[in-house]
């Protein structure tokens, strides 16, 4: 299913997965400061080692996150199958703050996102977007033509097509991070970029 992102008219593929109680238990102890947007280059061959090293660098025991690491590796295999030979960056983020609050598109080829804890990424289908308002820096309420944004639920995995994908210039998926500052929530995000 995730391979459909390679079709010209597709800007997002979304795998609506059920939450995993074992992964939720593993992540329950993570604090917002544990993974403040740590990142590194990765590949299909090095992914498992890269995840473990990122966790160890932050003083976290990779063995305490066995199910989470396994799930991220499973998603990464799907991602590597569609990203081709491009260089890939792995990101892990824990935050209790508002990140990218303005609707935007990424200047990337493809991005995989999965929020494991807390609210997920908000996104807009193309017919809901005023791209001229977005391009000229207008506020979010001018970018949304109608309705409310759609939301990735926890554990859903999505691959977004960015502005750098061949033939997609100016048409990357419009999305933003959810507002969580002062809500007491911690968001745990896994991201792969190429």
C-alpha positions as CSV (number, residue, x, y, z in Angstrom):
1,X,0.0,0.0,0.0
2,X,2.7,2.5,0.9
3,X,4.3,2.1,-2.5
4,X,1.3,4.1,-3.9
5,X,3.2,7.3,-2.9
6,X,5.1,6.9,-6.1
7,X,2.0,7.5,-8.2
8,X,1.9,11.0,-9.7
9,X,-1.5,12.1,-8.3
10,X,-0.8,10.7,-4.7
11,X,0.7,13.1,-2.1
12,X,0.1,11.0,1.0
13,X,-0.3,7.4,1.8
14,X,-1.6,6.7,5.3
15,X,-1.5,3.3,7.1
16,X,-4.2,3.5,9.8
17,X,-2.6,1.1,12.4
18,X,-4.0,0.2,15.8
19,X,-2.1,1.3,18.8
20,X,0.3,-1.2,20.4
21,X,-0.1,-1.5,24.2
22,X,3.5,-2.9,24.6
23,X,5.0,0.0,22.7
24,X,2.9,2.5,24.7
25,X,4.2,0.9,27.9
26,X,7.8,1.3,26.7
27,X,7.3,4.9,25.8
28,X,5.3,5.9,28.9
29,X,8.4,6.9,30.8
30,X,10.0,9.1,28.1
31,X,10.2,12.8,29.0
32,X,10.1,15.7,26.6
33,X,13.8,16.4,27.1
34,X,14.9,12.8,26.4
35,X,15.1,13.1,22.6
36,X,15.1,16.8,21.7
37,X,15.1,16.2,17.9
38,X,18.1,13.8,17.6
39,X,19.0,12.8,14.1
40,X,21.6,11.0,12.0
41,X,22.1,9.6,8.5
42,X,20.8,6.1,8.1
43,X,20.4,3.3,5.6
44,X,18.6,0.0,5.3
45,X,21.8,-1.8,6.5
46,X,22.6,0.5,9.4
47,X,19.1,1.3,10.7
48,X,19.0,-0.9,13.7
49,X,22.4,0.1,14.8
50,X,21.6,3.8,14.2
51,X,18.5,3.7,16.4
52,X,20.4,2.0,19.2
53,X,23.2,4.5,19.0
54,X,20.9,7.5,19.1
55,X,19.2,6.2,22.2
56,X,22.5,5.4,23.9
57,X,23.8,8.9,23.1
58,X,20.9,10.3,25.1
59,X,21.5,7.9,28.1
60,X,18.6,5.6,27.2
61,X,18.9,1.8,27.2
62,X,17.9,0.5,23.7
63,X,16.9,-2.9,25.3
64,X,14.1,-1.1,27.2
65,X,12.5,-0.1,23.9
66,X,12.7,-3.5,22.1
67,X,9.1,-3.4,20.7
68,X,9.4,0.3,19.7
69,X,12.7,-0.3,17.9
70,X,11.2,-3.3,16.1
71,X,8.2,-1.3,14.9
72,X,10.4,1.6,13.7
73,X,12.5,-1.0,11.8
74,X,9.4,-2.5,10.2
75,X,8.3,1.0,9.0
76,X,11.8,1.8,7.8
77,X,11.8,-1.3,5.6
78,X,8.6,0.0,3.8
79,X,10.2,3.4,3.5
80,X,13.5,2.2,2.1
81,X,11.5,0.2,-0.5
82,X,10.0,3.4,-1.9
83,X,12.7,6.0,-1.3
84,X,15.2,4.4,-3.8
85,X,18.9,5.2,-3.5
86,X,18.5,8.6,-1.9
87,X,20.3,9.5,1.3
88,X,18.0,9.2,4.3
89,X,18.0,11.0,7.7
90,X,16.5,9.4,10.8
91,X,14.9,11.6,13.4
92,X,13.5,10.9,16.9
93,X,11.7,13.6,18.8
94,X,10.1,13.9,22.2
95,X,8.5,17.3,22.9
96,X,5.9,19.0,25.0
97,X,6.1,22.2,23.0
98,X,4.6,23.5,19.8
99,X,6.9,22.8,16.8
100,X,6.0,23.7,13.2
101,X,2.6,25.4,13.8
102,X,2.2,27.0,10.4
103,X,0.9,25.0,7.6
104,X,3.8,24.2,5.3
105,X,5.2,21.6,2.9
106,X,8.6,20.0,3.2
107,X,11.5,20.6,0.7
108,X,12.1,16.9,0.8
109,X,11.6,14.0,-1.6
110,X,9.6,11.7,0.8
111,X,9.0,11.9,4.5
112,X,7.7,9.1,6.8
113,X,6.0,10.2,10.0
114,X,4.6,8.2,12.9
115,X,3.6,9.7,16.2
116,X,3.7,7.0,18.9
117,X,2.5,9.2,21.8
118,X,0.5,12.4,21.9
119,X,-1.4,14.1,19.1
120,X,-0.3,13.4,15.5
121,X,0.5,15.6,12.6
122,X,-2.3,17.7,11.1
123,X,-2.7,17.8,7.3
124,X,-4.8,19.2,4.5
125,X,-5.9,17.5,1.3
126,X,-5.1,19.7,-1.8
127,X,-8.7,20.9,-2.4
128,X,-8.7,22.3,1.2
129,X,-5.5,24.4,0.6
130,X,-5.1,27.9,-0.7
131,X,-1.6,27.5,-2.0
132,X,-1.2,31.2,-2.8
133,X,-2.0,32.1,0.8
134,X,0.5,29.5,2.0
135,X,3.2,30.7,-0.5
136,X,2.8,34.3,0.5
137,X,3.1,33.8,4.3
138,X,-0.6,34.3,5.1
139,X,-1.8,33.0,8.5
140,X,-3.2,29.4,8.9
141,X,-6.9,30.5,8.8
142,X,-6.3,31.9,5.3
143,X,-4.5,28.8,4.1
144,X,-7.4,26.5,5.0
145,X,-10.2,27.1,2.5
146,X,-12.8,25.3,4.6
147,X,-13.3,22.9,7.4
148,X,-10.8,21.5,9.9
149,X,-7.4,19.7,9.2
150,X,-7.2,16.0,9.1
151,X,-5.1,14.4,11.8
152,X,-2.7,11.4,12.0
153,X,-3.9,9.3,14.9
154,X,-1.2,7.8,17.2
155,X,0.6,4.8,15.6
156,X,-0.7,5.8,12.1
157,X,2.2,5.8,9.6
158,X,2.2,8.2,6.7
159,X,4.5,8.9,3.8
160,X,4.2,12.4,2.6
161,X,5.4,13.6,-0.8
162,X,7.5,16.8,-0.5
163,X,8.2,19.7,-2.8
164,X,11.5,18.1,-4.0
165,X,9.8,14.9,-5.4
166,X,10.2,14.9,-9.2
167,X,7.2,16.6,-10.8
168,X,5.8,17.8,-7.4
169,X,7.3,21.3,-7.2
170,X,4.8,23.5,-5.5
171,X,2.5,20.6,-4.6
172,X,4.0,19.0,-1.5
173,X,1.6,17.9,1.2
174,X,0.5,20.8,3.4
175,X,0.8,19.9,7.1
176,X,1.8,21.2,10.6
177,X,2.6,19.9,14.1
178,X,-0.3,19.9,16.6
179,X,-0.5,22.5,19.4
180,X,0.5,20.8,22.7
181,X,2.3,23.5,24.7
182,X,0.9,23.7,28.3
183,X,-1.4,20.7,27.8
184,X,0.8,18.3,29.8
185,X,1.2,16.0,26.8
186,X,4.5,14.7,25.5
187,X,4.7,13.8,21.8
188,X,6.9,11.0,20.6
189,X,7.7,11.3,16.9
190,X,9.6,9.1,14.5
191,X,10.6,10.6,11.1
192,X,12.6,9.5,8.0
193,X,13.5,12.0,5.4
194,X,15.0,11.7,1.9
